């Protein structure tokens, strides 16, 4: 599989990890535990799975003005995803990465990609370069 090119939403460190392709949008506020990185929303199809260290492919988010704070906590606690791939950019969520980066914390890259591209990454190890190239690893 050749690399897909994502549009960089927030520059950050290149990331590599197992892709976690969410099948439904999620709210970070109350939906993700910032202390563990686990999906805490019992109604979410991937409840109990961890986003920590994964290449997190998000079809969308369910808004909350606190999503950025939760993402910042995940970065600070060492439970952030290795990279974020969003179909629908969420400025409030991404603000958490920008502030974390400004605080000097190591932050993952966030890119935008058409949702059709997500399926190729399900349960595969994926690498995202600092330039936004997304490659499924063998």
N, CA, C and O atoms as a GROMACS GRO file, in nm:
protein
  552
    1UNK      N    1   0.084  -0.118   0.000
    1UNK     CA    2   0.000   0.000   0.000
    1UNK      C    3   0.089   0.125   0.000
    1UNK      O    4   0.181   0.136   0.081
    2UNK      N    5   0.062   0.214  -0.088
    2UNK     CA    6   0.139   0.338  -0.091
    2UNK      C    7   0.086   0.433   0.016
    2UNK      O    8  -0.024   0.416   0.068
    3UNK      N    9   0.165   0.534   0.046
    3UNK     CA   10   0.127   0.629   0.150
    3UNK      C   11   0.012   0.718   0.102
    3UNK      O   12   0.003   0.753  -0.016
    4UNK      N   13  -0.074   0.752   0.195
    4UNK     CA   14  -0.177   0.851   0.170
    4UNK      C   15  -0.127   0.982   0.228
    4UNK      O   16  -0.055   0.983   0.328
    5UNK      N   17  -0.164   1.090   0.167
    5UNK     CA   18  -0.120   1.219   0.217
    5UNK      C   19  -0.233   1.286   0.294
    5UNK      O   20  -0.339   1.316   0.239
    6UNK      N   21  -0.209   1.308   0.422
    6UNK     CA   22  -0.304   1.382   0.504
    6UNK      C   23  -0.270   1.529   0.504
    6UNK      O   24  -0.155   1.568   0.484
    7UNK      N   25  -0.370   1.611   0.528
    7UNK     CA   26  -0.347   1.755   0.544
    7UNK      C   27  -0.313   1.781   0.690
    7UNK      O   28  -0.388   1.742   0.780
    8UNK      N   29  -0.201   1.845   0.714
    8UNK     CA   30  -0.158   1.869   0.852
    8UNK      C   31  -0.248   1.973   0.916
    8UNK      O   32  -0.262   2.085   0.866
    9UNK      N   33  -0.310   1.934   1.027
    9UNK     CA   34  -0.395   2.026   1.104
    9UNK      C   35  -0.314   2.091   1.216
    9UNK      O   36  -0.324   2.212   1.238
   10UNK      N   37  -0.235   2.011   1.285
   10UNK     CA   38  -0.145   2.061   1.389
   10UNK      C   39  -0.013   1.985   1.372
   10UNK      O   40  -0.008   1.862   1.379
   11UNK      N   41   0.093   2.062   1.350
   11UNK     CA   42   0.224   1.999   1.336
   11UNK      C   43   0.263   1.937   1.470
   11UNK      O   44   0.229   1.988   1.576
   12UNK      N   45   0.335   1.828   1.461
   12UNK     CA   46   0.381   1.761   1.583
   12UNK      C   47   0.481   1.655   1.546
   12UNK      O   48   0.530   1.648   1.434
   13UNK      N   49   0.510   1.573   1.644
   13UNK     CA   50   0.606   1.466   1.621
   13UNK      C   51   0.547   1.360   1.529
   13UNK      O   52   0.427   1.333   1.532
   14UNK      N   53   0.631   1.301   1.447
   14UNK     CA   54   0.590   1.186   1.368
   14UNK      C   55   0.540   1.079   1.464
   14UNK      O   56   0.588   1.068   1.577
   15UNK      N   57   0.443   1.000   1.420
   15UNK     CA   58   0.387   0.899   1.508
   15UNK      C   59   0.379   0.763   1.443
   15UNK      O   60   0.371   0.751   1.321
   16UNK      N   61   0.383   0.660   1.526
   16UNK     CA   62   0.375   0.523   1.477
   16UNK      C   63   0.305   0.440   1.582
   16UNK      O   64   0.333   0.452   1.701
   17UNK      N   65   0.213   0.356   1.537
   17UNK     CA   66   0.144   0.268   1.630
   17UNK      C   67   0.031   0.196   1.561
   17UNK      O   68   0.004   0.217   1.443
   18UNK      N   69  -0.036   0.110   1.637
   18UNK     CA   70  -0.152   0.041   1.584
   18UNK      C   71  -0.263   0.142   1.560
   18UNK      O   72  -0.287   0.230   1.644
   19UNK      N   73  -0.330   0.130   1.447
   19UNK     CA   74  -0.441   0.221   1.418
   19UNK      C   75  -0.564   0.176   1.495
   19UNK      O   76  -0.599   0.058   1.496
   20UNK      N   77  -0.628   0.271   1.559
   20UNK     CA   78  -0.757   0.248   1.621
   20UNK      C   79  -0.857   0.333   1.544
   20UNK      O   80  -0.861   0.455   1.559
   21UNK      N   81  -0.937   0.266   1.462
   21UNK     CA   82  -1.035   0.335   1.380
   21UNK      C   83  -1.168   0.333   1.453
   21UNK      O   84  -1.233   0.229   1.462
   22UNK      N   85  -1.208   0.447   1.505
   22UNK     CA   86  -1.336   0.455   1.575
   22UNK      C   87  -1.450   0.448   1.475
   22UNK      O   88  -1.443   0.506   1.366
   23UNK      N   89  -1.555   0.376   1.513
   23UNK     CA   90  -1.669   0.361   1.423
   23UNK      C   91  -1.778   0.463   1.451
   23UNK      O   92  -1.878   0.468   1.380
   24UNK      N   93  -1.757   0.544   1.554
   24UNK     CA   94  -1.855   0.647   1.588
   24UNK      C   95  -1.780   0.767   1.646
   24UNK      O   96  -1.673   0.751   1.705
   25UNK      N   97  -1.834   0.886   1.629
   25UNK     CA   98  -1.773   1.004   1.691
   25UNK      C   99  -1.768   0.987   1.842
   25UNK      O  100  -1.843   0.908   1.900
   26UNK      N  101  -1.679   1.063   1.904
   26UNK     CA  102  -1.662   1.052   2.048
   26UNK      C  103  -1.647   1.190   2.110
   26UNK      O  104  -1.595   1.283   2.048
   27UNK      N  105  -1.692   1.201   2.234
   27UNK     CA  106  -1.666   1.320   2.312
   27UNK      C  107  -1.546   1.290   2.401
   27UNK      O  108  -1.544   1.189   2.471
   28UNK      N  109  -1.448   1.377   2.399
   28UNK     CA  110  -1.334   1.356   2.488
   28UNK      C  111  -1.373   1.388   2.632
   28UNK      O  112  -1.323   1.324   2.725
   29UNK      N  113  -1.462   1.486   2.650
   29UNK     CA  114  -1.505   1.522   2.785
   29UNK      C  115  -1.602   1.414   2.834
   29UNK      O  116  -1.716   1.409   2.790
   30UNK      N  117  -1.556   1.331   2.924
   30UNK     CA  118  -1.639   1.223   2.976
   30UNK      C  119  -1.633   1.097   2.892
   30UNK      O  120  -1.675   0.990   2.938
   31UNK      N  121  -1.583   1.108   2.772
   31UNK     CA  122  -1.577   0.991   2.684
   31UNK      C  123  -1.442   0.922   2.686
   31UNK      O  124  -1.431   0.805   2.648
   32UNK      N  125  -1.339   0.994   2.729
   32UNK     CA  126  -1.204   0.939   2.736
   32UNK      C  127  -1.147   0.972   2.874
   32UNK      O  128  -1.153   1.087   2.919
   33UNK      N  129  -1.093   0.872   2.940
   33UNK     CA  130  -1.033   0.893   3.073
   33UNK      C  131  -0.891   0.948   3.054
   33UNK      O  132  -0.805   0.878   3.003
   34UNK      N  133  -0.866   1.074   3.096
   34UNK     CA  134  -0.733   1.133   3.074
   34UNK      C  135  -0.624   1.069   3.159
   34UNK      O  136  -0.505   1.091   3.133
   35UNK      N  137  -0.660   0.993   3.260
   35UNK     CA  138  -0.560   0.928   3.345
   35UNK      C  139  -0.511   0.797   3.286
   35UNK      O  140  -0.401   0.751   3.318
   36UNK      N  141  -0.593   0.735   3.200
   36UNK     CA  142  -0.556   0.604   3.146
   36UNK      C  143  -0.554   0.599   2.993
   36UNK      O  144  -0.487   0.514   2.934
   37UNK      N  145  -0.626   0.690   2.929
   37UNK     CA  146  -0.638   0.687   2.784
   37UNK      C  147  -0.746   0.591   2.736
   37UNK      O  148  -0.760   0.569   2.616
   38UNK      N  149  -0.823   0.534   2.828
   38UNK     CA  150  -0.928   0.440   2.788
   38UNK      C  151  -1.056   0.514   2.750
   38UNK      O  152  -1.088   0.619   2.805
   39UNK      N  153  -1.128   0.457   2.656
   39UNK     CA  154  -1.258   0.511   2.617
   39UNK      C  155  -1.357   0.474   2.727
   39UNK      O  156  -1.388   0.357   2.750
   40UNK      N  157  -1.404   0.578   2.794
   40UNK     CA  158  -1.486   0.559   2.914
   40UNK      C  159  -1.636   0.563   2.886
   40UNK      O  160  -1.716   0.520   2.969
   41UNK      N  161  -1.674   0.614   2.770
   41UNK     CA  162  -1.816   0.626   2.736
   41UNK      C  163  -1.873   0.485   2.712
   41UNK      O  164  -1.837   0.420   2.614
   42UNK      N  165  -1.961   0.441   2.800
   42UNK     CA  166  -2.015   0.304   2.790
   42UNK      C  167  -2.103   0.285   2.667
   42UNK      O  168  -2.130   0.172   2.628
   43UNK      N  169  -2.148   0.394   2.607
   43UNK     CA  170  -2.232   0.384   2.486
   43UNK      C  171  -2.149   0.380   2.359
   43UNK      O  172  -2.203   0.354   2.251
   44UNK      N  173  -2.020   0.405   2.370
   44UNK     CA  174  -1.937   0.408   2.250
   44UNK      C  175  -1.901   0.264   2.208
   44UNK      O  176  -1.871   0.181   2.293
   45UNK      N  177  -1.904   0.235   2.077
   45UNK     CA  178  -1.874   0.098   2.031
   45UNK      C  179  -1.735   0.048   2.072
   45UNK      O  180  -1.716  -0.073   2.085
   46UNK      N  181  -1.640   0.137   2.092
   46UNK     CA  182  -1.505   0.093   2.130
   46UNK      C  183  -1.480   0.116   2.280
   46UNK      O  184  -1.365   0.131   2.321
   47UNK      N  185  -1.585   0.118   2.361
   47UNK     CA  186  -1.572   0.136   2.506
   47UNK      C  187  -1.469   0.038   2.563
   47UNK      O  188  -1.469  -0.081   2.531
   48UNK      N  189  -1.381   0.090   2.648
   48UNK     CA  190  -1.281   0.006   2.714
   48UNK      C  191  -1.149  -0.003   2.641
   48UNK      O  192  -1.047  -0.041   2.700
   49UNK      N  193  -1.147   0.031   2.514
   49UNK     CA  194  -1.022   0.028   2.439
   49UNK      C  195  -0.940   0.152   2.476
   49UNK      O  196  -0.996   0.252   2.520
   50UNK      N  197  -0.811   0.145   2.459
   50UNK     CA  198  -0.726   0.259   2.489
   50UNK      C  199  -0.683   0.330   2.362
   50UNK      O  200  -0.658   0.268   2.259
   51UNK      N  201  -0.675   0.463   2.372
   51UNK     CA  202  -0.625   0.543   2.260
   51UNK      C  203  -0.477   0.574   2.280
   51UNK      O  204  -0.411   0.624   2.189
   52UNK      N  205  -0.426   0.544   2.397
   52UNK     CA  206  -0.287   0.574   2.432
   52UNK      C  207  -0.191   0.500   2.338
   52UNK      O  208  -0.196   0.378   2.326
   53UNK      N  209  -0.104   0.576   2.272
   53UNK     CA  210  -0.004   0.517   2.185
   53UNK      C  211  -0.055   0.469   2.051
   53UNK      O  212   0.022   0.416   1.970
   54UNK      N  213  -0.184   0.485   2.025
   54UNK     CA  214  -0.244   0.440   1.898
   54UNK      C  215  -0.246   0.554   1.798
   54UNK      O  216  -0.240   0.672   1.835
   55UNK      N  217  -0.254   0.519   1.672
   55UNK     CA  218  -0.287   0.617   1.569
   55UNK      C  219  -0.439   0.622   1.568
   55UNK      O  220  -0.505   0.531   1.516
   56UNK      N  221  -0.492   0.727   1.624
   56UNK     CA  222  -0.636   0.737   1.647
   56UNK      C  223  -0.704   0.800   1.526
   56UNK      O  224  -0.680   0.916   1.493
   57UNK      N  225  -0.788   0.721   1.461
   57UNK     CA  226  -0.863   0.767   1.344
   57UNK      C  227  -1.005   0.800   1.389
   57UNK      O  228  -1.083   0.712   1.426
   58UNK      N  229  -1.037   0.928   1.386
   58UNK     CA  230  -1.164   0.978   1.438
   58UNK      C  231  -1.257   1.017   1.324
   58UNK      O  232  -1.222   1.104   1.243
   59UNK      N  233  -1.374   0.955   1.316
   59UNK     CA  234  -1.469   0.999   1.214
   59UNK      C  235  -1.528   1.135   1.248
   59UNK      O  236  -1.577   1.205   1.160
   60UNK      N  237  -1.523   1.171   1.374
   60UNK     CA  238  -1.576   1.300   1.419
   60UNK      C  239  -1.571   1.304   1.570
   60UNK      O  240  -1.540   1.206   1.637
   61UNK      N  241  -1.602   1.420   1.622
   61UNK     CA  242  -1.607   1.436   1.766
   61UNK      C  243  -1.744   1.488   1.805
   61UNK      O  244  -1.816   1.546   1.723
   62UNK      N  245  -1.778   1.468   1.929
   62UNK     CA  246  -1.901   1.525   1.984
   62UNK      C  247  -1.853   1.640   2.071
   62UNK      O  248  -1.785   1.620   2.171
   63UNK      N  249  -1.890   1.757   2.032
   63UNK     CA  250  -1.831   1.877   2.087
   63UNK      C  251  -1.844   1.896   2.236
   63UNK      O  252  -1.943   1.860   2.299
   64UNK      N  253  -1.743   1.952   2.288
   64UNK     CA  254  -1.741   2.000   2.424
   64UNK      C  255  -1.627   2.099   2.431
   64UNK      O  256  -1.518   2.076   2.377
   65UNK      N  257  -1.652   2.209   2.499
   65UNK     CA  258  -1.545   2.308   2.512
   65UNK      C  259  -1.432   2.258   2.600
   65UNK      O  260  -1.327   2.322   2.607
   66UNK      N  261  -1.450   2.146   2.666
   66UNK     CA  262  -1.346   2.090   2.752
   66UNK      C  263  -1.264   1.982   2.682
   66UNK      O  264  -1.171   1.927   2.742
   67UNK      N  265  -1.295   1.952   2.558
   67UNK     CA  266  -1.220   1.848   2.486
   67UNK      C  267  -1.072   1.882   2.480
   67UNK      O  268  -0.988   1.793   2.492
   68UNK      N  269  -1.040   2.010   2.459
   68UNK     CA  270  -0.899   2.047   2.450
   68UNK      C  271  -0.827   2.020   2.582
   68UNK      O  272  -0.712   1.977   2.582
   69UNK      N  273  -0.894   2.045   2.694
   69UNK     CA  274  -0.832   2.020   2.824
   69UNK      C  275  -0.806   1.871   2.845
   69UNK      O  276  -0.702   1.833   2.899
   70UNK      N  277  -0.898   1.788   2.802
   70UNK     CA  278  -0.880   1.643   2.817
   70UNK      C  279  -0.763   1.596   2.730
   70UNK      O  280  -0.682   1.515   2.774
   71UNK      N  281  -0.755   1.648   2.608
   71UNK     CA  282  -0.643   1.608   2.521
   71UNK      C  283  -0.510   1.657   2.579
   71UNK      O  284  -0.410   1.586   2.573
   72UNK      N  285  -0.509   1.777   2.636
   72UNK     CA  286  -0.387   1.825   2.703
   72UNK      C  287  -0.348   1.734   2.819
   72UNK      O  288  -0.231   1.702   2.836
   73UNK      N  289  -0.446   1.691   2.897
   73UNK     CA  290  -0.417   1.600   3.009
   73UNK      C  291  -0.360   1.469   2.958
   73UNK      O  292  -0.267   1.414   3.017
   74UNK      N  293  -0.416   1.418   2.848
   74UNK     CA  294  -0.364   1.295   2.790
   74UNK      C  295  -0.218   1.311   2.750
   74UNK      O  296  -0.136   1.222   2.775
   75UNK      N  297  -0.185   1.424   2.688
   75UNK     CA  298  -0.046   1.451   2.649
   75UNK      C  299   0.041   1.458   2.774
   75UNK      O  300   0.146   1.395   2.781
   76UNK      N  301  -0.002   1.535   2.873
   76UNK     CA  302   0.076   1.554   2.995
   76UNK      C  303   0.095   1.424   3.071
   76UNK      O  304   0.202   1.401   3.129
   77UNK      N  305  -0.006   1.339   3.072
   77UNK     CA  306   0.000   1.213   3.146
   77UNK      C  307   0.069   1.100   3.069
   77UNK      O  308   0.083   0.989   3.120
   78UNK      N  309   0.110   1.128   2.944
   78UNK     CA  310   0.175   1.024   2.865
   78UNK      C  311   0.079   0.924   2.806
   78UNK      O  312   0.119   0.812   2.774
   79UNK      N  313  -0.048   0.961   2.792
   79UNK     CA  314  -0.149   0.870   2.738
   79UNK      C  315  -0.212   0.921   2.609
   79UNK      O  316  -0.319   0.876   2.569
   80UNK      N  317  -0.145   1.015   2.545
   80UNK     CA  318  -0.198   1.068   2.419
   80UNK      C  319  -0.185   0.964   2.308
   80UNK      O  320  -0.101   0.874   2.316
   81UNK      N  321  -0.266   0.976   2.206
   81UNK     CA  322  -0.245   0.892   2.088
   81UNK      C  323  -0.108   0.924   2.025
   81UNK      O  324  -0.055   1.033   2.045
   82UNK      N  325  -0.054   0.831   1.950
   82UNK     CA  326   0.073   0.854   1.879
   82UNK      C  327   0.053   0.956   1.768
   82UNK      O  328   0.145   1.028   1.731
   83UNK      N  329  -0.068   0.962   1.715
   83UNK     CA  330  -0.106   1.058   1.612
   83UNK      C  331  -0.259   1.059   1.604
   83UNK      O  332  -0.325   0.963   1.643
   84UNK      N  333  -0.312   1.167   1.554
   84UNK     CA  334  -0.456   1.178   1.533
   84UNK      C  335  -0.483   1.197   1.385
   84UNK      O  336  -0.420   1.279   1.318
   85UNK      N  337  -0.580   1.120   1.334
   85UNK     CA  338  -0.626   1.133   1.197
   85UNK      C  339  -0.774   1.164   1.204
   85UNK      O  340  -0.854   1.080   1.247
   86UNK      N  341  -0.810   1.282   1.162
   86UNK     CA  342  -0.948   1.327   1.174
   86UNK      C  343  -1.013   1.340   1.037
   86UNK      O  344  -0.951   1.386   0.941
   87UNK      N  345  -1.138   1.298   1.030
   87UNK     CA  346  -1.215   1.321   0.909
   87UNK      C  347  -1.273   1.462   0.913
   87UNK      O  348  -1.272   1.534   0.813
   88UNK      N  349  -1.323   1.500   1.029
   88UNK     CA  350  -1.380   1.633   1.048
   88UNK      C  351  -1.298   1.706   1.153
   88UNK      O  352  -1.307   1.674   1.271
   89UNK      N  353  -1.218   1.802   1.112
   89UNK     CA  354  -1.136   1.875   1.211
   89UNK      C  355  -1.222   1.940   1.318
   89UNK      O  356  -1.330   1.992   1.290
   90UNK      N  357  -1.174   1.935   1.441
   90UNK     CA  358  -1.241   1.994   1.555
   90UNK      C  359  -1.144   2.094   1.619
   90UNK      O  360  -1.050   2.055   1.687
   91UNK      N  361  -1.169   2.222   1.595
   91UNK     CA  362  -1.077   2.326   1.640
   91UNK      C  363  -1.059   2.325   1.791
   91UNK      O  364  -0.949   2.349   1.841
   92UNK      N  365  -1.166   2.298   1.864
   92UNK     CA  366  -1.154   2.299   2.010
   92UNK      C  367  -1.066   2.183   2.057
   92UNK      O  368  -0.981   2.202   2.144
   93UNK      N  369  -1.086   2.065   2.002
   93UNK     CA  370  -1.001   1.950   2.038
   93UNK      C  371  -0.855   1.980   2.004
   93UNK      O  372  -0.766   1.958   2.086
   94UNK      N  373  -0.832   2.029   1.883
   94UNK     CA  374  -0.696   2.054   1.838
   94UNK      C  375  -0.627   2.164   1.917
   94UNK      O  376  -0.504   2.167   1.924
   95UNK      N  377  -0.704   2.253   1.976
   95UNK     CA  378  -0.646   2.356   2.062
   95UNK      C  379  -0.564   2.292   2.174
   95UNK      O  380  -0.463   2.348   2.217
   96UNK      N  381  -0.606   2.177   2.221
   96UNK     CA  382  -0.532   2.107   2.327
   96UNK      C  383  -0.391   2.071   2.282
   96UNK      O  384  -0.297   2.079   2.361
   97UNK      N  385  -0.376   2.030   2.156
   97UNK     CA  386  -0.242   1.999   2.105
   97UNK      C  387  -0.158   2.125   2.091
   97UNK      O  388  -0.039   2.124   2.123
   98UNK      N  389  -0.220   2.232   2.044
   98UNK     CA  390  -0.146   2.358   2.024
   98UNK      C  391  -0.095   2.411   2.158
   98UNK      O  392   0.020   2.451   2.170
   99UNK      N  393  -0.181   2.411   2.258
   99UNK     CA  394  -0.140   2.461   2.390
   99UNK      C  395  -0.034   2.370   2.451
   99UNK      O  396   0.063   2.417   2.509
  100UNK      N  397  -0.052   2.239   2.437
  100UNK     CA  398   0.048   2.145   2.491
  100UNK      C  399   0.183   2.169   2.426
  100UNK      O  400   0.287   2.167   2.493
  101UNK      N  401   0.183   2.191   2.295
  101UNK     CA  402   0.308   2.219   2.224
  101UNK      C  403   0.370   2.349   2.274
  101UNK      O  404   0.492   2.357   2.293
  102UNK      N  405   0.287   2.451   2.294
  102UNK     CA  406   0.338   2.580   2.343
  102UNK      C  407   0.395   2.567   2.484
  102UNK      O  408   0.482   2.645   2.524
  103UNK      N  409   0.347   2.469   2.560
  103UNK     CA  410   0.399   2.446   2.694
  103UNK      C  411   0.527   2.363   2.692
  103UNK      O  412   0.586   2.335   2.796
  104UNK      N  413   0.569   2.324   2.571
  104UNK     CA  414   0.693   2.250   2.557
  104UNK      C  415   0.679   2.100   2.571
  104UNK      O  416   0.779   2.029   2.583
  105UNK      N  417   0.554   2.051   2.571
  105UNK     CA  418   0.533   1.907   2.582
  105UNK      C  419   0.544   1.843   2.445
  105UNK      O  420   0.517   1.906   2.342
  106UNK      N  421   0.585   1.718   2.444
  106UNK     CA  422   0.595   1.643   2.320
  106UNK      C  423   0.453   1.612   2.272
  106UNK      O  424   0.378   1.544   2.342
  107UNK      N  425   0.416   1.660   2.152
  107UNK     CA  426   0.279   1.644   2.105
  107UNK      C  427   0.274   1.564   1.976
  107UNK      O  428   0.363   1.574   1.891
  108UNK      N  429   0.169   1.486   1.962
  108UNK     CA  430   0.154   1.410   1.838
  108UNK      C  431   0.104   1.500   1.724
  108UNK      O  432   0.045   1.605   1.748
  109UNK      N  433   0.128   1.457   1.604
  109UNK     CA  434   0.078   1.526   1.487
  109UNK      C  435  -0.071   1.497   1.470
  109UNK      O  436  -0.119   1.390   1.509
  110UNK      N  437  -0.145   1.590   1.412
  110UNK     CA  438  -0.286   1.570   1.377
  110UNK      C  439  -0.302   1.604   1.230
  110UNK      O  440  -0.260   1.709   1.183
  111UNK      N  441  -0.365   1.512   1.157
  111UNK     CA  442  -0.387   1.533   1.014
  111UNK      C  443  -0.533   1.509   0.979
  111UNK      O  444  -0.605   1.442   1.052
  112UNK      N  445  -0.573   1.563   0.866
  112UNK     CA  446  -0.708   1.541   0.813
  112UNK      C  447  -0.696   1.444   0.696
  112UNK      O  448  -0.606   1.455   0.613
  113UNK      N  449  -0.790   1.350   0.693
  113UNK     CA  450  -0.792   1.251   0.584
  113UNK      C  451  -0.938   1.216   0.558
  113UNK      O  452  -1.018   1.210   0.650
  114UNK      N  453  -0.971   1.193   0.430
  114UNK     CA  454  -1.106   1.148   0.399
  114UNK      C  455  -1.134   1.017   0.471
  114UNK      O  456  -1.047   0.931   0.485
  115UNK      N  457  -1.258   1.003   0.517
  115UNK     CA  458  -1.295   0.885   0.596
  115UNK      C  459  -1.275   0.755   0.520
  115UNK      O  460  -1.248   0.651   0.580
  116UNK      N  461  -1.287   0.760   0.388
  116UNK     CA  462  -1.269   0.639   0.308
  116UNK      C  463  -1.128   0.580   0.329
  116UNK      O  464  -1.108   0.460   0.316
  117UNK      N  465  -1.033   0.664   0.361
  117UNK     CA  466  -0.896   0.618   0.382
  117UNK      C  467  -0.878   0.545   0.513
  117UNK      O  468  -0.780   0.472   0.529
  118UNK      N  469  -0.971   0.561   0.607
  118UNK     CA  470  -0.958   0.499   0.739
  118UNK      C  471  -0.957   0.346   0.730
  118UNK      O  472  -0.881   0.280   0.801
  119UNK      N  473  -1.044   0.290   0.644
  119UNK     CA  474  -1.061   0.145   0.640
  119UNK      C  475  -0.931   0.071   0.610
  119UNK      O  476  -0.910  -0.040   0.658
  120UNK      N  477  -0.844   0.133   0.531
  120UNK     CA  478  -0.718   0.066   0.496
  120UNK      C  479  -0.626   0.051   0.617
  120UNK      O  480  -0.531  -0.028   0.613
  121UNK      N  481  -0.654   0.125   0.725
  121UNK     CA  482  -0.565   0.123   0.841
  121UNK      C  483  -0.617   0.040   0.958
  121UNK      O  484  -0.542   0.018   1.053
  122UNK      N  485  -0.739  -0.004   0.954
  122UNK     CA  486  -0.798  -0.074   1.067
  122UNK      C  487  -0.712  -0.192   1.110
  122UNK      O  488  -0.679  -0.280   1.030
  123UNK      N  489  -0.675  -0.193   1.238
  123UNK     CA  490  -0.597  -0.301   1.301
  123UNK      C  491  -0.459  -0.320   1.239
  123UNK      O  492  -0.400  -0.426   1.255
  124UNK      N  493  -0.409  -0.222   1.171
  124UNK     CA  494  -0.273  -0.230   1.114
  124UNK      C  495  -0.183  -0.132   1.187
  124UNK      O  496  -0.230  -0.037   1.250
  125UNK      N  497  -0.055  -0.155   1.178
  125UNK     CA  498   0.040  -0.058   1.231
  125UNK      C  499   0.061   0.050   1.124
  125UNK      O  500   0.078   0.021   1.006
  126UNK      N  501   0.058   0.173   1.171
  126UNK     CA  502   0.059   0.287   1.079
  126UNK      C  503   0.166   0.384   1.125
  126UNK      O  504   0.191   0.400   1.245
  127UNK      N  505   0.228   0.448   1.029
  127UNK     CA  506   0.327   0.551   1.058
  127UNK      C  507   0.285   0.680   0.989
  127UNK      O  508   0.244   0.679   0.873
  128UNK      N  509   0.294   0.790   1.062
  128UNK     CA  510   0.264   0.921   1.004
  128UNK      C  511   0.389   1.007   1.017
  128UNK      O  512   0.441   1.029   1.127
  129UNK      N  513   0.434   1.056   0.904
  129UNK     CA  514   0.554   1.139   0.904
  129UNK      C  515   0.520   1.281   0.948
  129UNK      O  516   0.403   1.318   0.955
  130UNK      N  517   0.622   1.358   0.978
  130UNK     CA  518   0.600   1.499   1.014
  130UNK      C  519   0.543   1.579   0.899
  130UNK      O  520   0.492   1.689   0.919
  131UNK      N  521   0.551   1.524   0.777
  131UNK     CA  522   0.494   1.591   0.660
  131UNK      C  523   0.350   1.546   0.632
  131UNK      O  524   0.289   1.594   0.537
  132UNK      N  525   0.296   1.455   0.714
  132UNK     CA  526   0.158   1.410   0.699
  132UNK      C  527   0.138   1.289   0.612
  132UNK      O  528   0.024   1.251   0.585
  133UNK      N  529   0.245   1.225   0.566
  133UNK     CA  530   0.231   1.102   0.487
  133UNK      C  531   0.193   0.988   0.581
  133UNK      O  532   0.258   0.967   0.684
  134UNK      N  533   0.089   0.915   0.545
  134UNK     CA  534   0.037   0.807   0.629
  134UNK      C  535   0.063   0.674   0.558
  134UNK      O  536   0.017   0.652   0.446
  135UNK      N  537   0.138   0.586   0.625
  135UNK     CA  538   0.178   0.461   0.563
  135UNK      C  539   0.142   0.345   0.654
  135UNK      O  540   0.174   0.347   0.773
  136UNK      N  541   0.074   0.244   0.600
  136UNK     CA  542   0.049   0.120   0.674
  136UNK      C  543   0.176   0.037   0.666
  136UNK      O  544   0.230   0.014   0.558
  137UNK      N  545   0.222  -0.008   0.781
  137UNK     CA  546   0.346  -0.086   0.786
  137UNK      C  547   0.315  -0.233   0.765
  137UNK      O  548   0.206  -0.280   0.800
  138UNK      N  549   0.410  -0.307   0.707
  138UNK     CA  550   0.385  -0.451   0.684
  138UNK      C  551   0.375  -0.528   0.814
  138UNK      O  552   0.354  -0.649   0.812
   0.00000   0.00000   0.00000
